[in-house]
């Protein structure tokens, strides 16, 4: 196993306990959400039919059938996803600062490993990226299960069945689970780019301390400007200035440039400017 | 040979190192001596490319430091540089995973020498035992040069004696050692060469034995002359 793979493996193992807790929390809360929402719906149905004396048709006409999307729109479903996203965003900072801050001086060891320092940078990026993909995969694996739980709890007449692909087509989930390969490349590419930009900004701070905070903010501003330049062009010159496909092409090119630049600058800082 | 040439380093506007030059030979123990804040740790950090310099050059066997240098030279700082949540065994495994120069046989020998238990977590170790783990992880690498920063800082006398014993053993034999300290008494008899720093420059560089033979002075005598004129 080469040192880069070992580094990725090591970085993954450092967050694994928290990561498994996040996965368990997501699954438990979402399944609980399905149960609670389904019970709530059926309780409403029973009350309407046995206390308010509505017929099944009248109830369905008034309240509609229950679909998985009702669960997906709830805090039970989106809450854990939001917590996972927040935790991973937070971990983008922690993955760097944990090696420096407090009594931890592990950065000495990392920087003295007999491997290119670029590997340290890229391994941390890949670790976060794999964790995102892992959480999305877990969500995809458990969606059919959660869908089936709903089917077990709500009788056929009261529910409107959805396939997994219909569920992930919903606007928020479609961001996490893109429908096409090109969407995957665009969404996750943009995420990876943001990851490299923030990491490089952190390395500015680690290299130049308080001056580095300013440098990091300026760096982020520059990369944002580069990335949104095609959109700015359209905004200034008018909608007809570029075809949509041209905008996508230019944005992709800008994204690649920003990512490559961030990795290059990050590598330069790690090799020439970093201080322990 | 490790060559430090005209090393300059500023922290903000303050010049800490104003052109430090010295060499450290393989098979010799070179001690960089100076009062607190004189830049001893900065020199070692710079040799390992852990802090950027404002000027000067460092060569290890004639080459600038690169990723391969870390198989040739290792740094043992005064604080533990492994994850505190690791056990000693995990720390050793980490080193074995990443360093071709890791010598498991020597690591086991050091473990017994320092009376450390593999299953113990670094977090739970005393300061003295953490220093021993640091030494173990550094000494178990088959490297040509060892850099040690204040190895006796804040540890008890028995641990000091044990660490000092390492210097006279085969564990250090034939290696080049650069050690920084201001507590010279424990290892004075082991030092081959002394480099005295003051006000950002090398004020005296001498071979201990020569100094003793020609001028009849110990390192402490020379330190008194330099730091308490």
Interface residues (C-beta under 8 A of the other chain):
Chain A: X3 X6 X10 X14 X103 X104 X105 X106 X108 X109 X111 X112 X113 X114 X115 X116 X117 X207 X271 X272 X273 X274 X275 X276
Chain B: X45 X48 X49 X50 X51 X52 X67 X68 X70 X71 X74 X75 X77 X79 X80 X81 X82 X83 X84 X94 X97 X98 X99 X100
